[in-house]
Amino acid sequence: MVLKLQREIKQKTVTYGIAAILLAILFATICFNFGVQLYIPPVSIPLNTFSSYEELEDFLKTNMEQAENIGQQYWSPFRGGDMKNLLSLDAETAPAHSTTNIQVAGVDEGDIVKTDREYLYVVSSNDVYILKAYPPEQAQVLSKITLNETYDMKIYVNGDKLAVLGGNFAPIRISYTYTGEAFVNVYDISNKTHPRLTRTLSLNGTLSGSRMIGNYVYATVNQLAVHPNTNKTHLEVALPKISTADAVKEIQATEIRYINVPDAFYYFTTVIAVNIINDAQEPTYETFLTGSTACMYVSQSNMYLTIPNTSVWILSAGVSGTRDETLIYRVKLDGEEIVCEAEGAVSGYVLNQFSMDEYNGFFRIATTKWTNDGSKNNLYSLNMSLNIVGELEGLAPGERIYSARFMGDRCYLVTFKQIDPFFVIDLSSPTEPKVLGELKIPGFSGYLHPYDENHIIGIGKQDSNVKLSLFNVTDVTAPTETVTPFIVQGDWSDSTVLTDHKAFLFDKSKQLLVLPVSSNWYYAKHYWQGAYVFNITLSDGFVLKGDVTHQESEVNGWDSNYLVKRVLYIENTLYTVSNKKIKMNDLETLQEINEVKLP
């Protein structure tokens, strides 16, 4: 269909102005046929399915050859990224222990550290440690699970079950090429000193994201659809495989869903649901033929997968048009049920999971689009059919989005080039989003976190150093910085919170904020890494109580094994975690209580 449309609009000669008109027509026509629409309400149609393996093979060969012939662009600013609701702070009551910093209440995210108040579960390199953590004076390692040749492991804890997800370095051989392998292992941890493997399954490809809702872990895996060394006369398609201890299931071509969009590199994206409590229940799955999934957002009932679409096609000799947009799939999640119910598209690309949100039956998404005139930023509201119902385009020309946070009827957006515009956007009417106010200040905020409904914490950079801000949005038309920002001193400083929100610890009831920090004084050859511990209040702002470090030297650089990766608390004890050590300090005085080395 796409090739036919392209042939119909080709001309021998055409001016750039006419080409632009044809490009607009092409966008509208193709979107109508795809069932998605950028600016005109689309006709919602189901995804296509292949009738046979031969049809799948022919589809890939035709479209990949076409993409190669017209100089397909495959790069986008966020390709392979991530590559994360209102006050989801677990703050209904003051908890006895902190939990993983998640985006949506009730939707857990895989992490390298988990706690159930009495025990700690810690990923360190290829190992998962189970520790007796509370009371801190009795802390000790109880057991270690070793998984050789693995990477990017994440864990979930649900009662007496521990789920470990990750990838294997050791490749699987398929025909004459190699592909990676993603795995999900489930352990019975009712006996903490002897965890027992009860389920294992693997999928061809790379784990791109996961969540846990109730008893189900939902994982998304990307796999190249065609072997890299395939010659042009014969296409060798690598169908996805799901392997368990008992069998290998090859997903058939007739089970694979797709949208007819040309691309140079196709991927199979498989969403799989695993009941980690009931090992006897077979996993369920849904597979799509797409580009590479960039990132995902998950509500309590839906998973949204975003795929950059950077297709390029020739409109006439020497004139090309680009389709710089994000394709979106909405996958309904209900226990073991996984059903793709809608697909859509918006202009531009998303930064990360916080650029997306679902609220009151609408999906909201913020994007940045690059044009010949520079970058522009957009915000869209879509209904559950993923039709655009409201849009706000052209924000902060020449800048790009550095952070976003949706809170109910509002969106807080930070863009940056030389100053930091902090936007307050009203989404109370999904069809008419509008800017209520903005604040321009030095630096930028790379992570936004709600303090309460009228105040937002910002973690970012000013010049070369970490900056902590507290924004007051009580007057939405005139947001302010309610207190003096805190700047981490040094010739250069950084925090992993800027790239990983799970490193952030905040508890309003305890007036507590903790984050890993690294700082460097070049000429003094002074290096420091550890955790900064703050009291945070609306009246006094950020008051540094002290710090905790695992490093033994401040003059020879950092030892990566002792970089503080996570911080948490149990009762009145602060725990800091690195690959080789766990320290316990009094939450009020920061006096050291105990430390446990990870062998």
Protein Blocks (a to p, Z undefined) as FASTA:
>chain_A
ZZmmmmmmgcfbdcfklmmmmmmmmmmmmmmmnopafklccddddddddfbfklmmmmmm
mmmmmmmmnopafbdfkgoiaiacehilopmbacfbdcdddfbghiacddfbdcehjacc
ddehjbccdddfbdfklgccfbdcddehiahiacddehjaccdddddfbacdehjbccdd
dddddddfkbmmlccdfbdcddedjdfbdcdehjbccddddddfbdfklcfkbccddddd
dddfkbccdddfklpccdddddfbdcddddddddfklmmbccddddddddddfbdcddfk
bccdddddfbdcdfbghiacddddddddddddehjbccdfbdcddedjdfblmlgcceeh
iacdddddddfkbpcdddddddfkopafbdcehiaghiacfbdcdehjbccddddfkbcc
dddddfkbmklgcdfbdcddehjdfbdcdfblmbccddddehjbccdddddfkbmmlccd
fbdcdddedjbdcdfklmomklpccdfklopacdddddddfklopacdddddddddfklo
padfbdcdfbfbfklopafklgcfbdcdehjaccdddfkbccdddfklopafbdcddZZ
